[in-house]
Amino acid sequence: MSKKIRLGILGGGGDSLIGVLHRVASTMFDRYQLVGGSFNPSLDESIKFANQIGIPTDQIYEDLDTLIEKELELPVDKRMEVISILTPNFLHFPMAKKLLENGFNVICEKPMTTTYEEAKILHEILKKSDTVFAVTYTYTGYPMVRQMRQMIAEGVIGKIQKIDAQYYQGWINPIIHDKELRKSTWRLDPEKSGISCCIGDIGTHAFDMVEYMSGLRVNSILADLNYLYEDNQMDIDGTVLIKCGQNVKGVIRASQIATGEENNFTVQIYGDKAGLKWEQENPNYLYLLEEDKPLQVLKPGHAYNSELSLDGTKLPPGHPEGIFDSMGNIYKGVAKAIRHEDYDHGEFPTIIDGVRGMDFIEKAVESHKKGNVWVNLDKQ
């Protein structure tokens, strides 16, 4: 068996939820060993955190530049092989760029950058390097999401004729109505978050999932975004009509002011023979809807599921798998790619997903600002 992949992490220190998610996910299949990184802007805090989670401090660094310099001085069999970027959005691009230019594999949180232009630059750099780049659109790792993708590819629902993706949260509702509180979150700061809050944060998840599950590309969109207050520069709610190839139309609805909602992400895809529906808050159930037949509920771990779904299933039927497992499946796919093993291209989102996600965000804002008009996405 290959030696574990040496993993470094940027950001994700303290009580960061995303930090815990990535660290736990990386351990699931015994493919990675977290060896260090820079978890906080303060070196002392990073060292303190390293001690807290029980890893050595000899590869804990003050910042990215120091990390790259010191790591490249180490023998190849000692240095970090892949770096996960878990920082706020505005740091994704400069960090990913430097890492790629210095030969490191990268796992990056979404959105991949703060601008479409930055995303395209990273893509061009990656083309010239022999490295792996993954973007953590986490939900693509769920076994029943992968099962839905495979069933659609095999024609179970027939020709797709309607797509409906909804991602509703309510977390920003207590913040948005207070002018001072609005200044307290980096999500509403365009300098740190980019030009979009809701579409950039969760709408891009729905967009990626639509393309991942359906196998189609979204060609054009029409967006109507909601800012609620004139002094708020960032959308916190929006509806986006989509047109795909093969005359397929649909809608992406995203909101962070859906009062009382937690993480209500649902994708429904209907064909001329059947429909499939998946809900993130009940991720182990995939619903198959057919005319004149009882509703069927498919669950993970059973032999009737696809090889891709079963590969991402860790427990016997009846044992729920959740978001940590989903992220773990993405990390496993990246490990296979780094070690040049055979893998299914549905195992982890690539830089193309990141580039298309940034194009979607910018075109959604453009569509809204131009008076809710149709705009075309670029082809990647």
C-alpha positions in Angstrom: 0.0 0.0 0.0 1.2 3.5 -0.8 2.4 5.7 2.0 0.0 8.3 3.2 -0.2 11.6 1.4 1.3 14.4 3.4 -1.4 17.1 3.8 -1.0 20.8 4.8 -3.9 23.1 5.6 -4.2 26.9 5.2 -6.9 28.3 7.5 -9.5 26.3 9.3 -8.1 26.8 12.8 -9.9 27.5 16.0 -13.6 26.6 16.0 -13.9 26.7 12.2 -16.6 24.3 11.1 -15.0 23.9 7.6 -11.7 23.1 9.3 -13.1 20.2 11.3 -14.9 18.9 8.2 -11.8 18.8 6.1 -9.6 17.3 8.8 -12.0 14.5 9.6 -12.7 13.8 5.9 -9.0 13.5 5.2 -8.7 10.7 7.7 -11.6 8.5 6.6 -9.8 6.2 4.2 -6.3 6.3 5.8 -5.0 8.0 2.7 -3.7 11.3 4.2 -1.5 12.4 7.1 -2.0 16.0 8.3 1.6 17.3 8.9 1.2 21.0 9.2 0.2 24.3 7.6 -0.8 27.8 8.7 -4.1 27.6 10.5 -4.4 31.2 11.7 -2.9 34.6 10.8 -0.9 34.4 14.1 2.0 31.9 14.2 1.5 31.5 18.0 -2.1 30.7 17.5 -1.3 28.2 14.7 1.2 26.5 17.0 -1.3 26.4 19.8 -3.9 24.9 17.5 -1.4 22.3 16.3 -0.7 21.2 19.8 -4.5 21.2 20.5 -5.2 18.7 17.6 -2.1 16.7 18.4 0.2 17.2 15.4 4.0 18.1 15.4 4.8 21.8 15.1 7.9 21.6 13.0 5.9 22.2 9.8 3.7 25.0 11.2 4.4 28.3 9.4 3.7 32.0 9.9 2.3 32.4 6.4 2.1 30.8 2.9 5.3 32.3 1.6 7.2 30.8 4.5 5.5 27.5 4.1 6.5 27.3 0.4 10.0 28.4 1.1 10.6 25.9 3.9 8.8 23.0 2.4 10.8 23.2 -0.8 13.9 23.0 1.2 12.8 19.6 2.6 13.5 16.3 0.8 10.7 15.3 -1.6 9.7 12.5 0.6 9.2 14.8 3.6 7.4 17.8 2.1 3.7 18.4 1.9 2.2 16.9 -1.2 -1.2 18.6 -1.2 -2.5 21.8 0.5 -6.1 22.4 1.4 -7.2 26.1 1.2 -9.9 26.8 3.8 -9.5 30.6 4.1 -12.0 33.3 3.3 -12.7 33.7 -0.4 -10.3 36.6 -1.2 -7.3 34.5 -0.2 -8.1 31.5 -2.5 -6.7 32.9 -5.7 -3.3 34.2 -4.5 -2.7 31.1 -2.4 -3.7 28.7 -5.1 -1.7 30.5 -7.7 1.5 30.4 -5.6 1.0 26.7 -4.7 0.4 25.7 -8.3 3.4 27.7 -9.5 5.6 25.8 -6.9 4.3 22.3 -7.8 1.9 21.6 -5.0 -1.4 19.7 -5.5 -4.4 21.8 -4.3 -7.7 21.2 -2.7 -9.7 24.5 -2.6 -12.9 25.5 -0.9 -15.5 27.1 -3.1 -16.0 29.6 -4.6 -12.6 28.9 -6.1 -11.7 32.6 -6.5 -13.5 36.0 -6.2 -13.5 36.7 -9.9 -14.0 34.7 -13.1 -10.8 36.2 -14.5 -8.8 34.8 -11.6 -10.4 31.4 -12.1 -9.3 31.4 -15.7 -5.7 32.3 -14.7 -5.6 29.4 -12.3 -6.8 27.1 -15.1 -4.1 28.2 -17.5 -1.4 27.7 -14.8 -2.8 24.2 -14.0 -2.6 23.2 -17.7 1.2 23.8 -17.6 1.7 21.8 -14.4 1.6 18.2 -13.4 -0.6 18.7 -10.4 -4.1 17.8 -9.2 -6.6 20.6 -8.4 -9.9 19.9 -6.6 -12.7 22.2 -5.6 -14.8 21.0 -2.7 -18.4 21.2 -3.9 -19.0 18.9 -0.9 -22.4 17.5 -1.8 -21.1 15.7 -4.9 -19.6 13.2 -2.5 -22.9 11.8 -1.2 -23.5 8.2 -2.4 -27.1 8.9 -3.4 -26.1 12.0 -5.4 -23.6 9.8 -7.3 -26.4 7.2 -7.7 -28.7 9.9 -9.2 -25.9 11.0 -11.6 -25.4 7.4 -12.8 -29.2 6.7 -13.2 -29.6 9.8 -15.3 -26.6 8.9 -17.4 -28.1 5.4 -17.9 -31.4 6.9 -19.1 -33.5 5.7 -16.2 -35.6 8.9 -16.3 -35.4 9.3 -20.1 -34.8 12.6 -21.8 -34.5 15.4 -19.2 -37.2 18.0 -19.5 -37.2 20.0 -16.2 -34.6 20.9 -13.6 -35.4 22.4 -10.2 -32.7 23.1 -7.6 -33.4 24.9 -4.4 -30.9 25.9 -1.7 -32.6 27.7 1.2 -30.9 28.9 4.4 -32.0 31.4 7.0 -28.7 32.2 8.8 -28.3 35.8 7.6 -31.8 36.8 8.5 -30.9 38.0 12.0 -28.0 40.0 10.6 -29.2 41.6 7.5 -31.8 43.9 9.2 -29.3 45.6 11.4 -27.0 48.0 9.6 -24.1 47.6 12.1 -24.4 43.8 12.2 -24.2 43.7 8.4 -20.7 45.0 8.7 -19.8 42.1 11.1 -19.6 39.3 8.6 -17.1 38.9 5.8 -19.8 37.3 3.7 -21.3 40.7 3.1 -18.0 42.4 2.4 -17.3 42.4 -1.4 -13.6 43.0 -0.7 -13.4 39.6 1.1 -16.3 37.6 -0.4 -16.4 38.8 -4.0 -19.3 40.3 -5.8 -22.0 37.9 -4.5 -23.0 36.5 -1.1 -25.9 34.1 -1.6 -25.2 33.1 -5.2 -21.5 32.9 -4.6 -21.9 30.9 -1.4 -24.7 28.5 -2.0 -26.1 29.2 -5.4 -22.8 28.0 -6.9 -23.4 24.7 -5.1 -26.7 24.3 -6.8 -25.3 25.2 -10.1 -22.5 22.7 -9.9 -24.9 20.0 -8.7 -27.2 20.6 -11.6 -24.4 20.1 -14.1 -22.9 17.2 -12.1 -26.2 15.2 -11.8 -27.7 16.0 -15.2 -24.5 15.7 -17.3 -25.7 18.8 -19.1 -24.1 22.2 -19.4 -25.9 25.4 -18.5 -25.7 27.6 -21.5 -27.5 30.8 -20.5 -29.1 32.3 -17.4 -31.5 35.0 -16.3 -31.2 36.2 -12.7 -33.3 38.2 -10.3 -31.4 38.9 -7.1 -32.5 40.4 -3.8 -30.4 42.8 -1.7 -33.2 44.0 0.6 -31.4 47.3 1.5 -29.9 49.9 -0.8 -26.7 50.2 1.3 -26.2 46.4 1.1 -23.9 45.5 -1.9 -24.3 41.8 -1.6 -27.2 39.6 -2.7 -28.8 37.5 0.0 -31.5 35.8 -2.1 -32.1 35.1 -5.7 -33.8 33.2 -8.5 -32.0 32.1 -11.6 -33.7 30.7 -14.7 -31.4 28.3 -16.7 -31.3 27.0 -20.2 -29.2 23.9 -20.9 -28.4 22.0 -24.1 -31.1 19.7 -25.6 -33.8 22.3 -25.0 -33.8 21.7 -21.3 -34.9 24.5 -19.0 -35.0 24.9 -15.2 -34.5 27.1 -12.2 -32.0 27.6 -9.4 -33.5 29.2 -6.2 -31.1 30.2 -3.5 -31.8 32.2 -0.3 -30.1 33.0 3.0 -33.1 34.9 4.3 -35.5 31.9 4.3 -36.4 32.3 7.9 -36.2 29.1 9.9 -34.5 27.1 7.2 -31.2 25.4 8.1 -29.6 23.8 5.0 -32.5 23.0 2.8 -30.8 21.9 -0.5 -33.0 19.9 -2.8 -32.4 18.9 -6.5 -35.2 17.6 -8.6 -34.6 16.4 -12.2 -37.5 15.2 -14.4 -37.4 13.2 -17.6 -40.0 12.1 -20.0 -40.0 8.6 -18.3 -39.5 9.4 -14.6 -38.2 11.9 -12.1 -35.5 11.8 -9.4 -35.4 13.9 -6.2 -32.6 14.3 -3.6 -32.7 16.3 -0.4 -29.5 17.3 1.5 -31.2 17.2 4.9 -32.2 13.6 4.2 -29.2 12.6 2.1 -29.6 8.8 2.3 -32.9 8.8 0.4 -33.1 9.1 -3.3 -36.7 9.3 -4.6 -37.7 7.8 -8.0 -41.0 9.0 -9.3 -42.7 7.2 -12.2 -46.2 7.5 -13.7 -48.7 5.0 -12.4 -46.2 3.4 -10.1 -45.6 3.7 -6.3 -42.9 6.1 -5.1 -39.6 4.2 -4.9 -37.0 5.1 -2.3 -33.4 4.1 -3.0 -30.9 4.0 -0.1 -27.1 3.7 0.1 -25.2 0.4 0.5 -27.5 -1.9 -1.5 -26.3 -3.9 -4.4 -28.8 -2.2 -6.7 -26.7 1.0 -6.6 -23.9 1.9 -9.0 -20.3 1.2 -8.6 -19.6 4.9 -8.0 -22.2 5.1 -5.3 -21.0 1.9 -3.6 -17.4 3.1 -3.7 -18.5 6.1 -1.7 -20.5 4.0 0.9 -18.6 3.2 4.1 -21.3 1.6 6.2 -23.9 -1.2 5.7 -27.5 -0.3 4.7 -29.4 1.4 7.5 -26.4 3.3 8.9 -26.8 7.0 7.9 -23.9 8.7 6.2 -23.5 12.4 6.3 -21.6 15.5 5.2 -18.3 14.3 6.7 -18.6 11.1 4.6 -19.4 13.2 1.5 -16.2 15.3 1.9 -14.3 12.1 2.7 -15.2 10.7 -0.7 -13.9 13.8 -2.4 -10.6 13.5 -0.5 -10.4 9.8 -1.5 -10.9 10.7 -5.2 -8.2 13.3 -5.0 -5.8 10.8 -3.3 -6.4 8.4 -6.2 -5.5 11.1 -8.7 -2.4 12.2 -6.8 -1.2 8.6 -6.7 -2.1 8.1 -10.4 -4.6 5.4 -9.6 -7.7 4.7 -11.7 -10.6 6.8 -10.6 -14.1 7.8 -11.9 -14.2 11.4 -13.0 -17.3 11.9 -10.8 -15.2 11.3 -7.7 -14.2 15.0 -7.2 -15.0 18.4 -8.7 -12.1 19.8 -10.7 -10.8 23.2 -11.6 -13.4 23.2 -14.5 -16.1 23.1 -11.9 -14.5 26.0 -10.2 -14.1 28.1 -13.3 -17.7 27.4 -14.4 -18.9 28.3 -10.9 -17.2 31.7 -11.1 -18.6 32.3 -14.6 -22.1 31.5 -13.2 -21.7 33.9 -10.3 -20.6 36.8 -12.4 -23.1 36.2 -15.1 -25.9 36.0 -12.5 -25.0 39.4 -11.1 -24.6 40.8 -14.7 -28.0 39.5 -15.7 -29.6 41.2 -12.6 -27.9 44.5 -13.1 -28.8 44.7 -16.8 -32.5 44.4 -15.9 -33.0 40.6 -15.6 -31.9 39.7 -19.1 -30.6 36.4 -20.5 -26.8 36.2 -20.7 -24.7 33.4 -22.0 -22.1 31.4 -20.0 -18.7 30.7 -21.7 -17.9 27.2 -22.8 -15.1 25.3 -20.9 
